[in-house]
């Protein structure tokens, strides 16, 4: 046998000895921390984690591993300690500990956490090489002979809410998770509906922008089209020969002149770029949103009426019986126009009077993070952030989210909820992105890369107050078994899946119920 093989076997042997000593030494030294005491510290570490006191949580996780633990729970202890080390900025230490553990025992949850560290250290923002397209569901305009909408012309989503514009009949049709909730008549001639990032609905008329109650908030428009809103809630409107940045909170607007008159068919916004489809020139023009400097224009190989952009700048457009993304074609028939809320594609079909829902997912990872687990007398609640690499939350993705206990699917009621945004201010770039993302905070201050990749802005006063979390509610098993229950939230698109793992215990449930009853 070659010398290097002996050396490798010897190193593995030393690791195994070290692992066994970790279990045996506390016993030999008659440590006072036994298995149940370790579980108690583990529970306390979870409680501190779920209220955002990560420093105390890490100290408790270290205590939990300073004595004996049940062998079948060792990976949970190791995972939680490493996760909290990462959150507290000890990323390299956590990775080294994880590697030592997984040399001996394969653990998917630890590997998944290590992969998340890799996402943010590498930050692959290159054009996507492929997309996955899959049918999810459809909304019908005619159900059992009753017409709810006809030839919809605009669509927007926020959280679990979807609104359709039936322009011909002057009505808005609202849905929640594809189930109609109400129909609302409008008196104005509305041409576009739009949910802002704060969840407020706006209606764009021929010459004015209105709120949901049809009160004018911006007038004097010519041929307007809403491209989107930025992280501060500023709405970008393309209007013939200008771009208007409108602040709905301050009721203030700023104008920027376009290089030429533009007949805008469609427009989209990413975190740093504005995309405009010029009907006459059949080009997509691209501008920086901070300076409105034109940086590029894209020639289209065919006549295009509708296009979309992923958060990473991949342009998607509707061709004849196909969706085209980065030069690759994906068949889809009889579609009149598309809307896209990454990674969900809505195909509007006037023939058949339907809106079909698909996932159209690129090759970029989705960040899933269980931020809180709480309980009442009957139900468990997991609060989950689902975000792109930039830290912007994903909307209308209930179809893709599922919960598991000890890797077994748990039937859950999943809904979206607005929660307060938590932020931290930095004076300079410090720490790693993964640490901030696992904390669930937005970074403001003097570090562009941290603000860019935590869904934030530089100035705290420009940060919105609320964001969307997905809440999974289920009836937990009673009596609650002793020990540690592993909980996973998974977002899946065919072969692609992204997940996060956390835990709860019997003691955590009792403490959570007691706190709830004392409120």
ZIURJO-V711438 format. One line per field, one symbol per residue. ss: DSSP state (H for helix, E for strand, - for the rest). phi: phi as a letter, one per 20 degrees, with the letter a starting at -180 (. if undefined). burial: b if it has 9 or more other ideal C-beta (glycine too) atoms within 8 Angstrom, else e. A space follows every 10 residues. Layout:
BEGIN
ss: ???
phi: ???
burial: ???
END
This chain:
BEGIN
ss: --HHHHHHHH HHHHHHHHHH HHHHHHHH-- ----HHHHHH HHHHHHHHHH ---HHHHHHH HHHH------ HHHHHHHHHH HHHHHHH--- HHHHHHHHHH HHHH---HHH HHHHHHHHHH HH-------- -EEEEEEEEE -EE--EE--- ---EEEEE-- EEEEEE---- EEEEEE--EE EEEEE----- -EEEE----- EEEE----EE E----EEE-- ---EEEEEE- ---EEEEEE- -EEEEEE--- -EEEEEE--- ---EEEEEE- --EEEEEE-- --EEEEEE-- ---EEEEEE- ------EEE- ----EEEEE- -EEEE--EEE E-----EEEE E--EEEEEE- ---EEEEEEE E-----EEEE EEEEE---EE EEEEEEE--- --E----HHH EEEEE--EEE --EEEEEEEE --EEEE---- --HHHHHHH- -EEEE--HHH HH-------H HH---EEEEE EEEEE----- ---EEEEEEE EEE--EEEEE EEEEEHHHHH HHHHHHHH-
phi: .fgffgffff ffffffffff fgeeggffel ffeeffffff ffffffffff dnefffffff ffffeececf gfdgffffff ffffffgene ffffffffff fffecfbfff ffffffgfge eelfdfgfeb cddbfdabdd fcclndedbc kfdbbbcbme eccddeffdl bdddcclmdf daccfceeee dbdbeffene ecdeefcbdc efemefdbdm edcebeeqce fenfeddebm cbddedeffe lcccdcfefb fcefebbccd fccddceeff elcdeccfef dmffdacdfd fbfcdbbbcf genfedcedf laddclnddc fadldebccb cgdddddecf fnlbdedcec deeefdedbf ebccbcfccd cddcecceff nefedldgge dbdcdlmdgd fcedbebfcf fdccdcebfb ndggfffffm ddedoebgff ffdcmccfeg feffecbede ddcbeefcff ffnddeccdc dccleebcbc cbbbcgffff fffffffef
burial: eeeeebeeee ebeebbebbe eebeebbeee bebbbebbbb bbbbbbbbbb eeebeebbeb bbbbbebbbe eebbbbbbbb bbbbbbbbee beebbebbeb bbeeeebebb bbbbbbbebb eebeeeebee bbbeeeeebe beeeeeebbb bbebbbbbbb bbbbbbbeeb bbbbbbeeeb eebeebebeb bbbbbbeebb bbbbbeebbb beebeebbee beebbbbbbb bbbbbbbbbb ebbbbbbbee eeeeeeebee ebbbbbbbbb bebbbbbbee ebbbbbbbbe ebebeeebeb eeebebbbbb bbbbbbbbbe ebbbbbeeeb ebeebeebbb bebbbbbbbe eebbbbbbbb bbebebbbbb bebbbbeebb bbbbbbbbbb bbbbbbbbeb bbbbbeeeee ebebbbbebe bbbbebeeee ebbbbbbbbb bbbbbebeeb bbbbbbbbee eebbebbbbb bbbbebeeeb eebbbbbbbb bbbeeeebbb bbbbbbbbbe bbbeebeee
END
